[in-house]
Amino acid sequence: MINDFMTIGGQWPDIWSGFLNTLMLVGIAGVASLMFGVLLTPMLMSTRAGVARAANTFCDAMRCVPFLLFVYVIYFALPSMGIRLSNWSSGVLALVLYNSAYMAVLLKGAWQDLPVESIESARAFGFHGFNLVRRIILPPVLMRAIPSLGNQLIQIVKDSAFLSIIAVTELTSVMNAIQSTYFIPFAAFLSAVLLYWVLCLCIEIMTSILTRYAEERRT
């Protein structure tokens, strides 16, 4: 068993490269899905029935489709329609589209939790449309949603492991290649679990710090 972990240590350059790729995937997908989620949220809350229905349909579709199947659709089905993407681009696109729906729903919940009086007061002072959303609604919504957004970022970390099925060279893919070469599945996958745990722990710590900051701002 010790020799197995020593073998893992000898493959550290490849493991580090896979871990960095995972960090890049999570960082890009996390920021982009939050941005798209912010754009989707006003559509979910829109008083126009058609806009709200279209946004809710998209979010419901993403939340009801298993992520693994969605990756297959992006990577294998889009080329049949003339849209060809690299495995990396397909993976990022799948992560962003899939998780933006969850981000939007989380932000919608925080929006619905806002006191109606504060929004009505802002309207009375002349805030309407985009300015109302950008300056009055979004800041407290984002503050309230920090714990949920942190949990969703952890979910993106876990979703990124599925991208090994389309040959994206991330942490799970690298560890799977190592265990296939040296036949040490326990040491390889346990090491992967520990690295994912460290990454998620860092996200939890960051989320806790931001949550305390948001609570101090509200008080």
C-alpha positions in Angstrom: 0.0 0.0 0.0 2.8 2.4 0.8 4.5 1.6 -2.5 1.2 2.5 -4.2 1.2 5.9 -2.7 4.9 6.3 -3.6 4.0 5.6 -7.2 1.3 8.3 -7.0 3.9 10.7 -5.7 6.1 9.9 -8.6 3.3 11.0 -10.9 2.9 14.3 -9.2 3.7 16.5 -12.3 0.8 15.0 -14.2 -1.5 15.1 -11.1 -0.6 18.8 -10.5 -1.4 19.5 -14.2 -4.8 17.8 -13.9 -5.5 19.6 -10.6 -4.7 23.0 -12.2 -7.0 22.1 -15.1 -9.8 21.4 -12.6 -9.1 24.7 -10.9 -9.4 26.5 -14.3 -12.6 24.7 -15.2 -14.2 25.5 -11.8 -13.0 29.1 -11.9 -14.2 29.8 -15.4 -17.5 27.9 -15.0 -18.2 29.4 -11.6 -17.8 33.0 -12.7 -19.5 32.5 -16.1 -22.5 30.6 -14.6 -22.9 33.3 -11.9 -22.9 36.0 -14.6 -25.5 34.2 -16.7 -27.5 33.4 -13.5 -27.6 37.2 -12.7 -28.9 37.8 -16.2 -31.5 35.1 -16.0 -32.8 36.1 -12.6 -34.6 39.3 -13.7 -36.2 37.2 -16.5 -37.4 34.7 -13.9 -39.0 37.6 -11.9 -40.3 39.3 -15.0 -44.0 40.4 -15.0 -44.1 39.5 -18.8 -45.5 36.0 -18.9 -43.6 35.0 -22.0 -40.2 36.1 -20.7 -40.8 34.4 -17.3 -42.1 31.2 -18.9 -39.1 31.0 -21.3 -36.6 31.5 -18.4 -38.4 29.0 -16.2 -38.5 26.5 -19.0 -34.7 26.7 -19.4 -34.0 26.4 -15.7 -36.4 23.5 -15.3 -34.8 21.7 -18.3 -31.3 22.1 -16.9 -32.3 21.0 -13.4 -34.2 17.9 -14.7 -31.5 16.6 -17.0 -28.6 14.5 -15.5 -25.4 16.4 -16.0 -23.7 13.3 -17.5 -26.3 13.1 -20.3 -26.1 16.9 -20.9 -22.3 16.6 -21.5 -23.0 13.8 -24.0 -25.5 16.1 -25.8 -23.1 19.0 -26.0 -20.1 16.9 -27.1 -21.8 14.4 -29.5 -25.0 16.0 -30.6 -23.9 19.5 -31.5 -21.4 18.4 -34.2 -24.4 16.7 -36.0 -25.9 20.3 -36.2 -22.6 21.7 -37.6 -21.4 23.1 -34.3 -18.0 21.6 -33.5 -16.2 22.4 -30.2 -13.1 21.0 -28.6 -13.5 18.7 -25.7 -12.3 21.5 -23.3 -14.8 24.0 -24.8 -17.6 21.5 -24.7 -16.9 20.8 -21.0 -16.8 24.4 -20.1 -20.0 25.1 -22.0 -21.8 22.2 -20.4 -20.8 23.4 -16.9 -21.8 27.0 -17.6 -25.2 26.3 -19.1 -26.1 23.6 -16.6 -25.1 25.5 -13.4 -26.3 29.0 -14.6 -29.9 27.6 -14.2 -29.1 26.6 -10.6 -27.5 30.0 -9.9 -30.5 31.8 -11.3 -33.0 29.8 -9.1 -30.9 30.5 -6.0 -30.8 34.2 -6.8 -34.5 34.2 -7.5 -35.1 32.7 -4.0 -33.0 35.4 -2.4 -34.8 38.1 -4.5 -38.2 36.8 -3.3 -37.0 37.1 0.3 -36.3 40.8 0.0 -38.6 43.1 1.9 -41.2 44.5 -0.6 -41.0 47.9 1.2 -37.4 48.5 0.2 -38.2 47.9 -3.5 -41.3 50.1 -3.3 -39.3 52.8 -1.6 -36.6 52.7 -4.3 -39.3 53.0 -7.0 -40.7 56.1 -5.1 -37.2 57.7 -5.4 -37.2 57.1 -9.1 -35.4 53.8 -9.5 -36.9 51.7 -12.3 -35.9 49.0 -14.7 -32.2 48.2 -15.0 -31.1 50.8 -12.4 -33.5 49.4 -9.9 -32.2 45.9 -10.4 -28.5 46.9 -10.5 -28.4 49.3 -7.6 -31.2 48.3 -5.3 -32.0 44.6 -5.8 -28.9 42.8 -6.9 -26.5 43.8 -4.1 -28.6 42.5 -1.2 -29.7 39.5 -3.3 -26.1 38.5 -3.9 -25.3 39.0 -0.2 -28.2 36.8 0.9 -27.3 34.1 -1.6 -23.6 33.7 -0.7 -24.0 30.4 1.3 -26.1 28.9 -1.5 -23.8 30.1 -4.2 -20.9 28.6 -2.3 -22.7 25.2 -2.2 -23.3 25.5 -6.0 -19.6 26.2 -6.6 -18.8 23.0 -4.7 -21.3 21.2 -7.0 -19.4 22.6 -10.0 -16.3 21.0 -8.6 -18.0 17.7 -8.4 -19.6 18.1 -11.9 -16.2 18.8 -13.4 -15.2 15.2 -12.6 -17.7 14.0 -15.2 -15.8 15.7 -18.0 -13.3 12.9 -18.0 -15.8 11.0 -20.2 -15.1 13.4 -23.1 -11.3 13.3 -22.5 -10.9 16.6 -20.7 -7.6 16.2 -18.9 -8.7 17.1 -15.4 -8.0 15.5 -12.0 -10.3 12.5 -12.3 -9.0 11.8 -15.9 -5.4 11.9 -14.8 -6.0 9.6 -11.8 -7.9 7.2 -13.9 -5.0 7.0 -16.3 -2.6 6.4 -13.5 -4.6 3.6 -12.0 -5.1 2.0 -15.4 -1.3 2.1 -16.0 -0.1 0.9 -12.6 -3.2 -1.0 -11.4 -3.5 0.9 -8.1 -7.1 2.1 -8.0 -7.4 2.6 -4.3 -4.3 4.8 -3.9 -5.2 6.8 -7.1 -8.8 7.5 -6.4 -8.2 8.1 -2.7 -5.6 10.7 -3.6 -8.2 12.3 -6.0 -10.8 12.3 -3.2 -8.4 14.1 -0.9 -7.5 16.7 -3.5 -11.2 17.4 -4.2 -11.8 17.6 -0.5 -9.1 20.2 -0.1 -10.5 22.3 -3.0 -14.0 22.1 -1.5 -12.7 23.0 1.9 -11.1 26.1 0.5 -14.4 27.1 -1.1 -16.2 26.5 2.3 -13.7 28.7 4.1 -14.1 31.5 1.5 -17.9 31.2 1.6 -17.8 31.5 5.4 -15.7 34.6 5.3 -17.9 36.2 2.7 -21.0 35.3 4.7 -19.7 36.9 7.8 -18.8 40.0 5.8 -22.4 40.1 4.4 -23.9 39.7 7.8 -21.8 42.6 9.1 -22.9 44.8 6.2 -26.6 44.0 6.9 -26.2 44.9 10.6 
